[in-house]
Every structure is written in structure tokens, then in C-alpha cells.
Amino acid sequence: MASRLEKKLLNQVSRASKDFALVEPGDRIMVCVSGGKDSYAMLYLLREIQRRVPFDVELIAVNLDQKQPNFPGHILPEYFESEGYDYRIIEQDTYSIVTDKVPEGKTYCSLCSRLRRGILYNSAVELGCTKIALGHHRDDTIETLMLNLLYSGQIKAMPPRLRSDDGRNVVIRPMIYCSEEDVAAFAFEKQFPIIPCDLCGSQENLKRKQVKRLLAELEADNDNVKGNLFAALSNVRPTHLLDPIVRQVMGVDDARGRDESLDAIGVSDDAGGCGPGAWAK
């Protein structure tokens, strides 16, 4: 019988699927499993969803063995077989590339993730998969929003559903509504055989870890902080943003139109006036 926590997570995955069309009839979903708590939980929950939906869905668990030293390569195949999952293990030595290209002391995540993403995207096509499922949860989304705001100057997070730039793949995040705390508790409850990441997990000064600590400090004073940040992603006010494309698409300035009289006195975005780049000069 499912525990209360399992039912909660299943309800959240089901709601995300309904809200964003994540699991659809005829899907063949590549479920990316790294060996961490999040991907184990996602695989388990997706199979429970598969058993409940009134249409056919295929799941195939895929692990990318990046040839990190001392990686226990037997754990995932043994787990998949014992639980009856269809699976593939893809072996690519990205570890040597990352450690060779990235200077000592710098973070590996950016290059590592790009290499991993390319391999998984190609594998999804080869396996005939309609979607690629990633195990990011609500906290990952919030942290990504903060990272983009603070370090990239963008209002951007992790979308629940995204078509890749080349149009070949659809990436989904079924656990977008699930908190990391619940996922961690569920992984402990199910006693998944967790495999730690010794490549990026050993680098303590990652910006994501700094943001995670910042959010924890803020939430210690106000336990609504994370919830408010996540809610903000569904509560956008285009009238209060500066992006001209967003304003144009939403018709924010249609009633006023462009004031051409400003051109006569030389006020423009390129003339040091009040355009988006003026105050940065």
C-alpha cells in the first residue's frame, strides 16, 4: 500500500502532467537515471503513473556511464533488473574530457552537462523515444531562477516541458511540483541504492550551493520564501517588465504607441537617453 508521502508525490506528478501535457498516449519516455535520489524517485513515480493512466505509455530507464573513477557500474543494472525495468546503459568517457578541458579549481558542471545532454538527446532519437524525462524538482527550479537573476541577468527557470533547439526532442520534468525535502524523504523510505556524484559533488564552491544556502537562510526567517518564488513563475505581470518583446507580444503598449516626438529631440536607445541600456553606460 502506498504511503501518504508516495500519494502526495504521485498527485503532484499527475497534476504536472495534466497541466503541461507531460505524459501522453503513445509516449515512449526515456527516463534519465543518474543514480541520485531524484532520478530514482522519478523513475518509480512514472511507473506508478504508467500503471494508472488509461492509455499505453512505454518507459525505458537510461543511465549514462561517464567513466568516473570508482563508479560502481553494477548497481544500476542490478537495480533495474531486480525491479523489472526496461533499461539501457550508455558508456561514454566524458570524465576525461571534462577534467582535461576545465582548469583546476573551476566548476565542471557546465561542460559536463552539455556533453551529457548531447549524448542523451542522440540516444533518445536512436531509441525512438518521444520524450526525455529529467528528475529536476521544485527546488531545482527555484535555484535556477535565482542563479539566472543574480548571475545571468535573465528571468528564466526550468520549464516543465521544452522542445530542444534542433526540434528533435521534447524534455519533460515530471517532478516540477515536488519539493526536494519530500523527494529525499521518499528516497529514504524506498531505500534506493544511491550513487553519489564524485565529480561535481566534491566542488563545494558552486554558485548553486551558494544560492541554496541563501534560500535556506531566507526561509529560516520566512517559510514562504521558496513557495513565493515558485508561485511567481506562474504569476507574471508583463506590464511591470522591461523586455520589449514580451511587452509587444502581450500588447502592453498598444494603447499608447510610440511617441515619435522623442526622435525630434534626439532621445533614443542609442543616444544615451532612458533606453534599456542607458543606465549601464
C-alpha positions in Angstrom: 0.0 0.0 0.0 1.3 3.5 -0.9 2.4 5.7 1.9 1.0 9.2 2.5 4.2 10.6 1.1 4.0 8.5 -2.0 0.4 9.5 -2.7 1.4 13.2 -2.3 4.2 12.9 -4.8 2.0 10.9 -7.2 -0.6 13.6 -7.0 1.9 16.3 -7.8 3.4 14.4 -10.7 -0.1 13.7 -12.1 -1.1 17.4 -11.7 2.1 18.5 -13.5 1.4 16.0 -16.3 -2.2 17.4 -16.7 -1.1 21.0 -16.5 1.7 20.7 -19.1 0.9 17.5 -21.1 3.9 15.6 -19.9 2.7 12.0 -20.3 0.5 11.5 -23.4 -0.9 8.5 -25.2 1.7 6.5 -27.2 4.6 8.1 -25.5 7.9 6.2 -25.2 9.7 8.1 -22.5 13.5 7.9 -21.8 13.8 8.2 -18.1 17.3 9.5 -17.3 18.6 7.8 -14.2 21.9 9.0 -12.7 21.8 7.0 -9.5 20.8 10.0 -7.4 17.7 10.3 -5.2 15.8 12.5 -7.6 16.1 10.2 -10.7 15.3 7.1 -8.7 12.2 8.8 -7.3 11.1 10.0 -10.8 11.5 6.5 -12.3 9.4 4.9 -9.6 6.7 7.6 -9.8 6.5 7.5 -13.5 6.0 3.7 -13.5 3.1 4.2 -11.0 1.6 6.8 -13.3 2.1 4.4 -16.2 0.1 1.8 -14.3 -2.7 4.2 -13.6 -3.3 6.1 -16.9 -6.0 4.7 -19.3 -3.6 4.6 -22.3 -0.4 3.0 -23.4 2.9 4.5 -22.3 6.4 3.0 -22.5 9.3 3.7 -20.2 12.9 3.0 -20.7 15.4 3.8 -18.0 18.7 5.1 -19.4 21.9 5.7 -17.5 25.0 7.4 -18.9 28.1 5.9 -17.5 30.6 8.7 -17.9 33.6 6.6 -16.7 34.2 8.5 -13.5 36.9 6.7 -11.4 35.4 4.2 -8.9 31.9 4.5 -10.3 30.0 1.4 -9.2 28.8 0.4 -12.6 27.0 -2.8 -11.3 24.5 -1.0 -9.0 22.1 0.4 -11.6 21.8 -2.7 -13.9 21.2 -4.8 -10.8 18.5 -2.5 -9.6 16.8 -2.2 -12.9 16.7 -5.9 -13.4 15.5 -6.6 -9.9 12.7 -4.1 -10.3 11.8 -5.3 -13.8 12.6 -2.0 -15.7 13.5 -1.9 -19.4 16.8 -0.1 -19.4 20.0 0.8 -21.4 23.4 1.7 -20.1 25.3 4.1 -22.4 29.1 4.2 -21.9 30.9 7.4 -22.9 34.1 8.7 -21.3 33.1 12.3 -20.7 35.0 12.4 -17.4 38.4 12.5 -19.2 37.2 15.3 -21.5 35.9 17.4 -18.6 38.9 17.0 -16.4 41.2 17.8 -19.3 39.4 20.9 -20.6 38.4 22.5 -17.3 41.2 24.3 -15.3 41.8 23.1 -11.8 39.6 24.9 -9.3 36.9 25.7 -11.9 33.5 24.0 -11.8 32.8 21.1 -14.1 29.0 21.3 -14.3 28.6 23.5 -17.4 30.8 21.4 -19.8 29.7 18.1 -18.1 26.0 18.9 -18.6 26.5 20.0 -22.2 28.3 16.7 -23.1 25.7 14.6 -21.2 22.8 16.4 -22.8 24.1 15.9 -26.3 24.7 12.2 -25.7 21.2 11.7 -24.2 19.5 13.7 -26.9 21.1 11.5 -29.6 20.3 8.3 -27.7 16.6 9.3 -27.4 16.4 9.5 -31.1 18.2 6.2 -31.6 15.8 4.5 -29.1 12.7 6.0 -30.7 11.7 8.0 -27.6 9.1 10.7 -27.9 10.2 12.4 -24.6 13.2 12.7 -22.3 12.3 12.8 -18.6 14.7 14.6 -16.2 14.5 14.4 -12.4 14.5 18.1 -11.5 12.2 19.1 -8.8 10.6 22.4 -7.4 13.8 23.4 -5.5 16.0 22.9 -8.6 13.6 25.3 -10.5 13.7 27.9 -7.8 17.5 27.8 -7.5 17.8 28.1 -11.3 15.6 31.1 -11.3 17.8 32.8 -8.6 21.0 31.8 -10.5 19.7 33.4 -13.7 18.6 36.5 -11.9 21.8 37.0 -10.0 24.4 35.8 -12.4 22.9 35.9 -15.9 20.6 38.9 -15.8 17.6 36.8 -17.0 14.2 35.9 -15.7 14.4 32.2 -16.6 13.9 28.9 -14.8 13.5 25.2 -15.6 10.4 24.7 -17.8 8.2 21.6 -17.2 8.2 20.9 -20.9 10.7 22.1 -23.5 11.4 21.2 -27.2 15.1 21.2 -27.9 16.6 23.8 -30.2 17.0 21.3 -33.0 13.4 20.2 -32.7 14.2 16.5 -32.3 13.5 16.1 -28.6 10.9 17.0 -26.0 12.3 17.3 -22.5 9.9 17.0 -19.5 10.3 17.4 -15.8 7.5 15.4 -14.1 8.6 16.3 -10.6 8.4 20.1 -11.1 5.8 20.4 -8.3 7.7 18.1 -5.8 9.9 19.6 -3.1 13.4 18.3 -2.6 12.6 17.6 1.1 9.8 15.3 0.1 11.8 13.6 -2.7 14.7 13.0 -0.2 12.3 11.5 2.4 10.8 9.3 -0.3 14.2 8.0 -1.4 15.0 7.2 2.2 11.6 5.5 2.6 12.2 3.3 -0.5 15.9 2.7 0.3 17.0 3.4 -3.3 20.7 2.4 -3.8 22.1 6.0 -4.1 25.3 6.6 -6.1 27.0 9.9 -5.2 28.4 12.1 -7.9 32.1 12.4 -7.1 32.8 14.8 -10.0 30.8 17.9 -9.3 29.6 16.8 -5.9 33.0 17.3 -4.5 33.3 21.0 -5.5 32.0 23.0 -2.6 32.0 26.5 -4.0 29.5 26.0 -6.8 27.2 29.0 -7.2 24.2 26.7 -6.9 25.3 25.6 -3.5 25.7 29.3 -2.5 22.2 30.0 -3.7 20.8 27.0 -1.9 22.4 28.3 1.3 21.0 31.8 0.7 17.5 30.4 0.2 17.8 28.3 3.4 18.8 31.4 5.3 15.9 33.5 3.9 13.4 30.7 4.6 14.6 30.4 8.2 13.1 33.9 8.6 10.1 33.4 6.4 9.0 29.9 5.4 7.0 31.2 2.5 10.1 32.4 0.5 10.5 29.3 -1.7 6.8 29.0 -2.2 6.5 32.6 -3.2 9.4 32.3 -5.7 7.9 29.3 -7.3 4.4 30.9 -7.4 6.0 33.9 -9.1 6.8 31.8 -12.1 3.1 31.3 -12.7 2.2 34.9 -11.7 3.9 37.1 -14.3 3.0 40.7 -14.8 4.2 41.8 -18.3 3.1 45.4 -17.7 5.8 45.6 -15.0 8.7 44.2 -17.0 11.1 45.9 -19.4 11.5 43.2 -22.1 10.3 44.9 -25.3 9.4 41.6 -27.0 7.3 40.5 -24.1 5.6 43.8 -24.0 4.9 43.7 -27.7 3.6 40.2 -27.7 1.3 40.9 -24.8 0.2 44.2 -26.3 1.2 46.1 -23.2 1.9 49.4 -25.0 -0.6 49.2 -27.9 -2.9 51.9 -26.4 -0.1 54.5 -26.2 2.0 53.6 -29.2 5.5 55.0 -29.8 6.0 58.7 -29.1 7.7 59.9 -32.3 8.2 63.4 -30.8 11.1 62.0 -28.8 13.1 61.3 -32.0 13.0 65.0 -32.8 14.9 65.9 -29.7 17.4 63.0 -30.1 16.2 60.8 -27.3 16.6 57.2 -28.3 18.0 53.9 -27.0 21.3 54.7 -28.8 21.6 58.3 -27.7 22.2 57.9 -24.0 18.6 58.6 -23.1 16.3 56.5 -21.0 16.5 53.3 -23.1 17.2 49.9 -21.6 21.0 50.3 -21.8 21.2 53.9 -20.7 21.9 53.5 -17.0 24.6 50.8 -17.7 26.8 53.2 -19.6 
